[in-house]
Amino acid sequence: MTIAAAVKRIIEPALWFAGLLLLWEVLVWAFEIRTFILPAPSQFLVRIYDDFDRLLLQGAITTKLIIYGFVAGALPGVVLGYLIARFPLCERLIYPLVVFVQGLPKITLAPLLLVWFGFSDFPKILLTSLITFFPVLVDSVAGFKSVDYRHYYLSRSTGASWWQTFRLFELPSAAPNIFSGLKITIVIAVTVVIVVEWLNSNNGLGYVVLRAMDANDTPLIFAALVVASTIGVLLNFGVIMMERFLLPWRRRESS
């Protein structure tokens, strides 16, 4: 991909987004919508500038929880995905149990976790990992099941060990599916952490939203949501860059 093409891919969505904000601004002022119902973009963007230090601090707290919960959910998802894909017994015993646990309304566990663990970070990380675990698991199972069986014949014929087979054949074949799940999961993790902080926290962007709701400060709510969305975009971009670095053949395919 040339530099000009890369710049175009960045500028074009930015222009569309700017146009959407401009239309939003015009409609709010044209219909005289009250601020506590729907603030204009200029109002909550100014609020981001005014409360930048506060939003930066709370955003950093939220980002830490997102990363911890994401890693705590993604790693077991990949490991169990491999076991379920490679061993029929694990698929028969573990996968139904995982699906059952996934069907539980986990957000409703937040008050219970509050009783058990208080306002520490652990219940927020635990709940985030539980919710982000399943998408990575499903994509990992699909990835490991998509390994060409001729690779196993080749590894056996060369006397490769289990670790060599996993590192050289299975993991590279499953990696595109795994990263597909990771890119979805990192965005889910942002939403989950904000909701959990809103239900059970005394800091973070979710807590900022809660306090803003109590004060009927709608511009601050939108400011916090914009910061949270920005965090999601940056983390998703980080996962994409990790994929491009670890899977160079995917980079060549996309170009």
C-alpha positions, 0 to 999 in steps of 0.5 A: 500500500502506497503512502497516498493510499494510506492517507486516503484511507484515513482522510476519507472516513475523517471527512465523512465523520466531520460532515456528520458532526456538522449536520448534527450541529446544524440540526440541533440549532435549527430545531432548538433542541435543549442541551440536556436532551441532545447537546451539539457537537461543539458543546461536548467537544468544548467540554472535552477540552475543559475537562481534559485532565479529568477525562484523561485520568479516568480514561487511563483507568478505564483503558487499564481495565479494558486491557486486563480484561481483554487479555484475561478473556482472550488467552483462555479463549485461545487455549480452550479453542485449541483443546476443543478443536483438537480433542473430540472429548474436550468438544463433547465435555467442555463446549456445552458447558462454555455455551451454558455459561455464555448464556447467563446474563453476566451483566447482572452478576455485577451486584453479586461481584460487588458483594463478594469483592467490593469496589476493587478492580478484580470484579470488573476485570473478571466480568469483562474477561467472562464476556470477551472470552466467548468470541475469541473461543469461537474464532479460535475453534474455527481457526484450529479446525481449518488447519489443512490435514496435509500439514499433519502428514508433513509434520509426522513424516519429518518427525516434528514434535507437538510444539513444532507442529503447533508453532509451525503449522497449527498456530499460523493457520489459525492466527487469521481467525484468532485475530478476527476474534480479537478485533471484535473482542477488544471493542466489546471489552470497551463497552463492557468496562464502561457498563461495569464501571457505571454499575460498580465503580468509584472511578473510570469513564463509566463513573464519570457518566454516572455522576454526569447523569446525576447532575443532568450534565449531558455534554459531559456524558457525550464527552466521556462517550467520545473518549471511550470511543476513541480508546476503542478505536486506538485499541482496535488499531493496536490489534490490527498493527499486531496482526500485521506485524505477527502475520506478514503474509496477511499484510502482503495479501491486503496490499 
